[in-house]
Amino acid sequence: MKTQSFSIKVSDTIGEISAECIKPEKSNCIMTLAHGAGAGMHHSFMVTLANSLAEANIATLRFNFPFVENKKGRPDTPVVAHQTIEAAILKARELFPKLPLFVSGKSFGGRMSSQYLSAHPDTKVKGIIFYGFPLHPQGKPATERAEHLKDVKIPMLFLQGTRDELATWNLIESVCASLPLAELIKIEGADHAFKAGKQNVIQILTGKTKEWIEKIIKE
C-alpha cells in the first residue's frame, strides 16, 4: 500500500487544495472520496475508511474542499464545491487512466458530488457511493435535497444509518425506491457519524462498497 500526498489546482481564482491518494498493491478501481461539512480529509473517519478500502483493493483520492484548506468555518458554495470535485475527478483519471473510476463522499461531499454528476451526465464515472446522504437539516424532515438525483445517470449506492439525524429512514427509503439506479444499504443503529454501539461500522461500509463496486464492474 502506497500513500502519496500532493496538491490539486482547482482554478486560478480558487487556487490549490491538498489531496492524498492511498493505493493498494493491486487496485480494482480508483475512487474519489470527498469529506463532509464538519471536518476535512484528515478526519479519523476519512483516514480509517480510506485505509480500510485500500485493504479491499480500492484506491482512494481524498481531498480538501477550499473552505477547509483556507480554514473557513462555512462550507463552500455549490459552484466552488462542484469545481473542486471536477478537479479531483480529473486528477484521479490522470493518475489511474486504466482503472474504473468511482466517486464517493461523506454527507456534504457526497451531495456535492451527485449535484456535479447530475449537471455533467457525460462524466465517465462508473458509479457514486454515499456515506450518509444528508437528505435534510436535523429536525426538519424533507426530500428537496434529493431532487437532483433523478438526473444522475449512473448507479448509486446509499449507505445509511437507521438513526441518521439528517436522513429520516422512511424518507431516504422512499427516495431510493423512486430511483431505478439506486441501491440502499441499511446500517442498523448507526447515526450520521456512523456511530453504532460496538459494531465495526467501517468494516461494514468497506464490505458493502467492495461488493457493490465488483458487481458494477462486472456489469
Phi and psi restraints in degrees (value plus and minus 20) as a CYANA .aco file:
   2 LYS   PHI    -137.0   -97.0
   2 LYS   PSI     118.5   158.5
   3 THR   PHI    -134.7   -94.7
   3 THR   PSI     109.1   149.1
   4 GLN   PHI    -148.3  -108.3
   4 GLN   PSI     107.0   147.0
   5 SER   PHI    -126.1   -86.1
   5 SER   PSI     122.5   162.5
   6 PHE   PHI    -182.0  -142.0
   6 PHE   PSI     157.8   197.8
   7 SER   PHI    -131.0   -91.0
   7 SER   PSI     131.5   171.5
   8 ILE   PHI    -143.1  -103.1
   8 ILE   PSI     109.1   149.1
   9 LYS   PHI    -102.6   -62.6
   9 LYS   PSI     103.9   143.9
  10 VAL   PHI    -106.2   -66.2
  10 VAL   PSI     -72.7   -32.7
  11 SER   PHI    -185.9  -145.9
  11 SER   PSI     152.5   192.5
  12 ASP   PHI     -82.5   -42.5
  12 ASP   PSI     -58.9   -18.9
  13 THR   PHI     -99.8   -59.8
  13 THR   PSI     -57.8   -17.8
  14 ILE   PHI    -101.2   -61.2
  14 ILE   PSI     -55.3   -15.3
  15 GLY   PHI      70.1   110.1
  15 GLY   PSI    -171.8  -131.8
  16 GLU   PHI    -126.4   -86.4
  16 GLU   PSI     136.8   176.8
  17 ILE   PHI    -148.8  -108.8
  17 ILE   PSI     135.2   175.2
  18 SER   PHI     -99.9   -59.9
  18 SER   PSI     127.8   167.8
  19 ALA   PHI    -166.9  -126.9
  19 ALA   PSI     138.5   178.5
  20 GLU   PHI    -165.1  -125.1
  20 GLU   PSI     114.4   154.4
  21 CYS   PHI    -134.6   -94.6
  21 CYS   PSI     110.2   150.2
  22 ILE   PHI    -132.9   -92.9
  22 ILE   PSI      97.5   137.5
  23 LYS   PHI    -138.3   -98.3
  23 LYS   PSI      97.9   137.9
  24 PRO   PHI     -91.0   -51.0
  24 PRO   PSI     147.3   187.3
  25 GLU   PHI     -74.9   -34.9
  25 GLU   PSI     -64.1   -24.1
  26 LYS   PHI    -145.3  -105.3
  26 LYS   PSI      92.5   132.5
  27 SER   PHI    -121.3   -81.3
  27 SER   PSI     109.6   149.6
  28 ASN   PHI    -104.7   -64.7
  28 ASN   PSI     -44.4    -4.4
  29 CYS   PHI    -185.1  -145.1
  29 CYS   PSI     150.5   190.5
  30 ILE   PHI    -138.4   -98.4
  30 ILE   PSI     119.1   159.1
  31 MET   PHI    -154.3  -114.3
  31 MET   PSI     104.2   144.2
  32 THR   PHI     -93.9   -53.9
  32 THR   PSI     122.5   162.5
  33 LEU   PHI    -153.1  -113.1
  33 LEU   PSI      81.6   121.6
  34 ALA   PHI    -113.2   -73.2
  34 ALA   PSI     118.4   158.4
  35 HIS   PHI    -100.8   -60.8
  35 HIS   PSI     152.3   192.3
  36 GLY   PHI    -106.2   -66.2
  36 GLY   PSI    -192.4  -152.4
  37 ALA   PHI     -99.1   -59.1
  37 ALA   PSI     -37.3     2.7
  38 GLY   PHI    -117.3   -77.3
  38 GLY   PSI     -31.6     8.4
  39 ALA   PHI    -181.4  -141.4
  39 ALA   PSI     137.4   177.4
  40 GLY   PHI    -108.4   -68.4
  40 GLY   PSI    -185.2  -145.2
  41 MET   PHI     -89.0   -49.0
  41 MET   PSI     -37.5     2.5
  42 HIS   PHI    -111.9   -71.9
  42 HIS   PSI     -15.7    24.3
  43 HIS   PHI     -79.8   -39.8
  43 HIS   PSI     124.5   164.5
  44 SER   PHI     -76.3   -36.3
  44 SER   PSI     -56.9   -16.9
  45 PHE   PHI     -81.3   -41.3
  45 PHE   PSI     -65.4   -25.4
  46 MET   PHI     -85.3   -45.3
  46 MET   PSI     -64.0   -24.0
  47 VAL   PHI     -88.1   -48.1
  47 VAL   PSI     -64.8   -24.8
  48 THR   PHI     -83.7   -43.7
  48 THR   PSI     -62.1   -22.1
  49 LEU   PHI     -84.7   -44.7
  49 LEU   PSI     -64.0   -24.0
  50 ALA   PHI     -82.2   -42.2
  50 ALA   PSI     -61.5   -21.5
  51 ASN   PHI     -86.7   -46.7
  51 ASN   PSI     -59.6   -19.6
  52 SER   PHI     -85.8   -45.8
  52 SER   PSI     -60.2   -20.2
  53 LEU   PHI     -84.9   -44.9
  53 LEU   PSI     -57.0   -17.0
  54 ALA   PHI     -81.9   -41.9
  54 ALA   PSI     -56.9   -16.9
  55 GLU   PHI     -86.7   -46.7
  55 GLU   PSI     -40.8    -0.8
  56 ALA   PHI    -117.1   -77.1
  56 ALA   PSI      -2.1    37.9
  57 ASN   PHI      47.1    87.1
  57 ASN   PSI       8.8    48.8
  58 ILE   PHI    -131.9   -91.9
  58 ILE   PSI      94.7   134.7
  59 ALA   PHI     -97.9   -57.9
  59 ALA   PSI     121.4   161.4
  60 THR   PHI    -146.6  -106.6
  60 THR   PSI     129.4   169.4
  61 LEU   PHI    -142.0  -102.0
  61 LEU   PSI      86.3   126.3
  62 ARG   PHI    -113.7   -73.7
  62 ARG   PSI     134.2   174.2
  63 PHE   PHI    -175.8  -135.8
  63 PHE   PSI     138.7   178.7
  64 ASN   PHI    -112.0   -72.0
  64 ASN   PSI     120.2   160.2
  65 PHE   PHI     -92.9   -52.9
  65 PHE   PSI     133.5   173.5
  66 PRO   PHI     -74.4   -34.4
  66 PRO   PSI     -54.0   -14.0
  67 PHE   PHI     -83.8   -43.8
  67 PHE   PSI     -52.5   -12.5
  68 VAL   PHI     -96.9   -56.9
  68 VAL   PSI     -63.6   -23.6
  69 GLU   PHI     -76.7   -36.7
  69 GLU   PSI     -58.9   -18.9
  70 ASN   PHI    -118.8   -78.8
  70 ASN   PSI      -7.2    32.8
  71 LYS   PHI      33.8    73.8
  71 LYS   PSI      26.0    66.0
  72 LYS   PHI    -122.7   -82.7
  72 LYS   PSI     122.2   162.2
  73 GLY   PHI     -93.8   -53.8
  73 GLY   PSI     -50.4   -10.4
  74 ARG   PHI    -110.6   -70.6
  74 ARG   PSI     113.4   153.4
  75 PRO   PHI     -79.0   -39.0
  75 PRO   PSI     135.3   175.3
  76 ASP   PHI     -84.3   -44.3
  76 ASP   PSI     137.7   177.7
  77 THR   PHI     -86.6   -46.6
  77 THR   PSI     136.7   176.7
  78 PRO   PHI     -73.9   -33.9
  78 PRO   PSI     -58.2   -18.2
  79 VAL   PHI     -78.6   -38.6
  79 VAL   PSI     -66.9   -26.9
  80 VAL   PHI     -88.5   -48.5
  80 VAL   PSI     -63.0   -23.0
  81 ALA   PHI     -81.9   -41.9
  81 ALA   PSI     -61.5   -21.5
  82 HIS   PHI     -85.0   -45.0
  82 HIS   PSI     -60.9   -20.9
  83 GLN   PHI     -83.0   -43.0
  83 GLN   PSI     -57.1   -17.1
  84 THR   PHI     -87.0   -47.0
  84 THR   PSI     -63.7   -23.7
  85 ILE   PHI     -83.2   -43.2
  85 ILE   PSI     -61.5   -21.5
  86 GLU   PHI     -80.0   -40.0
  86 GLU   PSI     -63.6   -23.6
  87 ALA   PHI     -82.5   -42.5
  87 ALA   PSI     -59.5   -19.5
  88 ALA   PHI     -87.6   -47.6
  88 ALA   PSI     -61.2   -21.2
  89 ILE   PHI     -82.2   -42.2
  89 ILE   PSI     -64.8   -24.8
  90 LEU   PHI     -83.7   -43.7
  90 LEU   PSI     -58.2   -18.2
  91 LYS   PHI     -86.7   -46.7
  91 LYS   PSI     -63.1   -23.1
  92 ALA   PHI     -80.7   -40.7
  92 ALA   PSI     -61.0   -21.0
  93 ARG   PHI     -88.5   -48.5
  93 ARG   PSI     -56.0   -16.0
  94 GLU   PHI     -85.9   -45.9
  94 GLU   PSI     -62.5   -22.5
  95 LEU   PHI     -93.0   -53.0
  95 LEU   PSI     -54.8   -14.8
  96 PHE   PHI    -151.5  -111.5
  96 PHE   PSI      46.3    86.3
  97 PRO   PHI     -82.7   -42.7
  97 PRO   PSI     -43.5    -3.5
  98 LYS   PHI    -117.2   -77.2
  98 LYS   PSI     -26.6    13.4
  99 LEU   PHI    -113.9   -73.9
  99 LEU   PSI     125.9   165.9
 100 PRO   PHI     -78.9   -38.9
 100 PRO   PSI     118.5   158.5
 101 LEU   PHI    -127.6   -87.6
 101 LEU   PSI     107.6   147.6
 102 PHE   PHI    -140.5  -100.5
 102 PHE   PSI     138.2   178.2
 103 VAL   PHI    -142.3  -102.3
 103 VAL   PSI     122.4   162.4
 104 SER   PHI    -171.1  -131.1
 104 SER   PSI     147.3   187.3
 105 GLY   PHI    -188.9  -148.9
 105 GLY   PSI     132.2   172.2
 106 LYS   PHI    -110.8   -70.8
 106 LYS   PSI     102.0   142.0
 107 SER   PHI      32.0    72.0
 107 SER   PSI    -134.4   -94.4
 108 PHE   PHI     -70.6   -30.6
 108 PHE   PSI     -61.4   -21.4
 109 GLY   PHI     -83.1   -43.1
 109 GLY   PSI     -58.6   -18.6
 110 GLY   PHI     -90.4   -50.4
 110 GLY   PSI     -61.6   -21.6
 111 ARG   PHI     -85.3   -45.3
 111 ARG   PSI     -63.3   -23.3
 112 MET   PHI     -85.4   -45.4
 112 MET   PSI     -56.3   -16.3
 113 SER   PHI     -84.8   -44.8
 113 SER   PSI     -63.1   -23.1
 114 SER   PHI     -90.8   -50.8
 114 SER   PSI     -53.6   -13.6
 115 GLN   PHI     -82.1   -42.1
 115 GLN   PSI     -63.7   -23.7
 116 TYR   PHI     -80.5   -40.5
 116 TYR   PSI     -67.7   -27.7
 117 LEU   PHI     -87.2   -47.2
 117 LEU   PSI     -50.8   -10.8
 118 SER   PHI     -87.6   -47.6
 118 SER   PSI     -51.1   -11.1
 119 ALA   PHI    -108.9   -68.9
 119 ALA   PSI     -34.1     5.9
 120 HIS   PHI    -150.5  -110.5
 120 HIS   PSI      48.3    88.3
 121 PRO   PHI     -85.7   -45.7
 121 PRO   PSI     -33.5     6.5
 122 ASP   PHI    -107.4   -67.4
 122 ASP   PSI     -21.5    18.5
 123 THR   PHI     -83.6   -43.6
 123 THR   PSI     108.3   148.3
 124 LYS   PHI    -101.0   -61.0
 124 LYS   PSI      60.8   100.8
 125 VAL   PHI    -144.0  -104.0
 125 VAL   PSI     118.0   158.0
 126 LYS   PHI     -97.4   -57.4
 126 LYS   PSI     -51.4   -11.4
 127 GLY   PHI    -198.2  -158.2
 127 GLY   PSI     149.3   189.3
 128 ILE   PHI    -148.9  -108.9
 128 ILE   PSI     118.4   158.4
 129 ILE   PHI    -136.8   -96.8
 129 ILE   PSI     107.3   147.3
 130 PHE   PHI    -124.0   -84.0
 130 PHE   PSI      99.7   139.7
 131 TYR   PHI    -115.8   -75.8
 131 TYR   PSI      58.6    98.6
 132 GLY   PHI      64.7   104.7
 132 GLY   PSI      64.0   104.0
 133 PHE   PHI     -92.5   -52.5
 133 PHE   PSI     108.0   148.0
 134 PRO   PHI    -104.4   -64.4
 134 PRO   PSI      66.1   106.1
 135 LEU   PHI     -88.5   -48.5
 135 LEU   PSI     -51.4   -11.4
 136 HIS   PHI    -178.3  -138.3
 136 HIS   PSI     141.4   181.4
 137 PRO   PHI     -83.8   -43.8
 137 PRO   PSI     136.4   176.4
 138 GLN   PHI     -79.5   -39.5
 138 GLN   PSI     111.1   151.1
 139 GLY   PHI      58.7    98.7
 139 GLY   PSI     -16.2    23.8
 140 LYS   PHI    -149.3  -109.3
 140 LYS   PSI      49.8    89.8
 141 PRO   PHI     -75.9   -35.9
 141 PRO   PSI     108.8   148.8
 142 ALA   PHI    -186.2  -146.2
 142 ALA   PSI     149.8   189.8
 143 THR   PHI    -146.9  -106.9
 143 THR   PSI     -11.9    28.1
 144 GLU   PHI     -77.5   -37.5
 144 GLU   PSI     -54.4   -14.4
 145 ARG   PHI     -85.8   -45.8
 145 ARG   PSI     -32.9     7.1
 146 ALA   PHI    -115.7   -75.7
 146 ALA   PSI     -23.7    16.3
 147 GLU   PHI     -74.4   -34.4
 147 GLU   PSI     -62.2   -22.2
 148 HIS   PHI     -87.7   -47.7
 148 HIS   PSI     -38.8     1.2
 149 LEU   PHI     -84.0   -44.0
 149 LEU   PSI     -42.2    -2.2
 150 LYS   PHI     -83.0   -43.0
 150 LYS   PSI     -44.2    -4.2
 151 ASP   PHI    -116.7   -76.7
 151 ASP   PSI     -17.4    22.6
 152 VAL   PHI    -103.0   -63.0
 152 VAL   PSI     102.2   142.2
 153 LYS   PHI    -120.3   -80.3
 153 LYS   PSI      -6.1    33.9
 154 ILE   PHI    -142.9  -102.9
 154 ILE   PSI     141.8   181.8
 155 PRO   PHI     -78.8   -38.8
 155 PRO   PSI     124.1   164.1
 156 MET   PHI    -146.9  -106.9
 156 MET   PSI     114.9   154.9
 157 LEU   PHI    -136.3   -96.3
 157 LEU   PSI     102.1   142.1
 158 PHE   PHI    -126.2   -86.2
 158 PHE   PSI      96.6   136.6
 159 LEU   PHI    -124.8   -84.8
 159 LEU   PSI      88.0   128.0
 160 GLN   PHI    -150.4  -110.4
 160 GLN   PSI     118.0   158.0
 161 GLY   PHI    -102.0   -62.0
 161 GLY   PSI     126.0   166.0
 162 THR   PHI     -92.8   -52.8
 162 THR   PSI     -34.4     5.6
 163 ARG   PHI    -131.4   -91.4
 163 ARG   PSI       2.4    42.4
 164 ASP   PHI     -85.8   -45.8
 164 ASP   PSI      99.1   139.1
 165 GLU   PHI     -89.7   -49.7
 165 GLU   PSI     -37.9     2.1
 166 LEU   PHI    -126.4   -86.4
 166 LEU   PSI      -9.1    30.9
 167 ALA   PHI    -177.5  -137.5
 167 ALA   PSI      65.5   105.5
 168 THR   PHI     -73.1   -33.1
 168 THR   PSI     111.6   151.6
 169 TRP   PHI     -76.0   -36.0
 169 TRP   PSI     -67.6   -27.6
 170 ASN   PHI     -84.1   -44.1
 170 ASN   PSI     -48.6    -8.6
 171 LEU   PHI     -94.7   -54.7
 171 LEU   PSI     -66.5   -26.5
 172 ILE   PHI     -85.3   -45.3
 172 ILE   PSI     -52.6   -12.6
 173 GLU   PHI     -85.2   -45.2
 173 GLU   PSI     -63.6   -23.6
 174 SER   PHI     -90.1   -50.1
 174 SER   PSI     -56.2   -16.2
 175 VAL   PHI     -81.6   -41.6
 175 VAL   PSI     -69.1   -29.1
 176 CYS   PHI     -85.8   -45.8
 176 CYS   PSI     -55.3   -15.3
 177 ALA   PHI     -84.8   -44.8
 177 ALA   PSI     -45.8    -5.8
 178 SER   PHI    -106.5   -66.5
 178 SER   PSI     -25.1    14.9
 179 LEU   PHI    -129.9   -89.9
 179 LEU   PSI      89.8   129.8
 180 PRO   PHI     -78.9   -38.9
 180 PRO   PSI     -46.7    -6.7
 181 LEU   PHI    -115.3   -75.3
 181 LEU   PSI     -14.1    25.9
 182 ALA   PHI    -120.2   -80.2
 182 ALA   PSI     123.8   163.8
 183 GLU   PHI    -145.8  -105.8
 183 GLU   PSI     112.4   152.4
 184 LEU   PHI    -131.4   -91.4
 184 LEU   PSI     106.8   146.8
 185 ILE   PHI    -131.9   -91.9
 185 ILE   PSI     106.2   146.2
 186 LYS   PHI    -108.1   -68.1
 186 LYS   PSI     104.0   144.0
 187 ILE   PHI    -125.1   -85.1
 187 ILE   PSI      77.9   117.9
 188 GLU   PHI     -78.8   -38.8
 188 GLU   PSI     106.0   146.0
 189 GLY   PHI      61.1   101.1
 189 GLY   PSI     -23.2    16.8
 190 ALA   PHI    -103.9   -63.9
 190 ALA   PSI     122.3   162.3
 191 ASP   PHI    -113.8   -73.8
 191 ASP   PSI    -187.9  -147.9
 192 HIS   PHI     -86.5   -46.5
 192 HIS   PSI     -46.6    -6.6
 193 ALA   PHI    -107.5   -67.5
 193 ALA   PSI     -15.5    24.5
 194 PHE   PHI      43.0    83.0
 194 PHE   PSI      15.1    55.1
 195 LYS   PHI    -112.3   -72.3
 195 LYS   PSI     107.7   147.7
 196 ALA   PHI    -168.2  -128.2
 196 ALA   PSI      45.1    85.1
 197 GLY   PHI      41.6    81.6
 197 GLY   PSI    -151.9  -111.9
 198 LYS   PHI    -112.8   -72.8
 198 LYS   PSI     -16.6    23.4
 199 GLN   PHI     -85.1   -45.1
 199 GLN   PSI     122.2   162.2
 200 ASN   PHI    -106.4   -66.4
 200 ASN   PSI      65.4   105.4
 201 VAL   PHI     -87.6   -47.6
 201 VAL   PSI     -55.6   -15.6
 202 ILE   PHI     -77.8   -37.8
 202 ILE   PSI     -61.5   -21.5
 203 GLN   PHI     -83.4   -43.4
 203 GLN   PSI     -60.8   -20.8
 204 ILE   PHI     -85.1   -45.1
 204 ILE   PSI     -66.9   -26.9
 205 LEU   PHI     -79.8   -39.8
 205 LEU   PSI     -63.5   -23.5
 206 THR   PHI     -83.6   -43.6
 206 THR   PSI     -67.6   -27.6
 207 GLY   PHI     -80.6   -40.6
 207 GLY   PSI     -64.9   -24.9
 208 LYS   PHI     -88.2   -48.2
 208 LYS   PSI     -57.7   -17.7
 209 THR   PHI     -83.1   -43.1
 209 THR   PSI     -67.2   -27.2
 210 LYS   PHI     -80.0   -40.0
 210 LYS   PSI     -68.0   -28.0
 211 GLU   PHI     -77.7   -37.7
 211 GLU   PSI     -66.3   -26.3
 212 TRP   PHI     -88.2   -48.2
 212 TRP   PSI     -64.4   -24.4
 213 ILE   PHI     -80.6   -40.6
 213 ILE   PSI     -64.6   -24.6
 214 GLU   PHI     -80.7   -40.7
 214 GLU   PSI     -58.4   -18.4
 215 LYS   PHI     -86.2   -46.2
 215 LYS   PSI     -63.2   -23.2
 216 ILE   PHI     -85.6   -45.6
 216 ILE   PSI     -62.2   -22.2
 217 ILE   PHI     -83.5   -43.5
 217 ILE   PSI     -59.5   -19.5
 218 LYS   PHI     -85.3   -45.3
 218 LYS   PSI     -55.0   -15.0
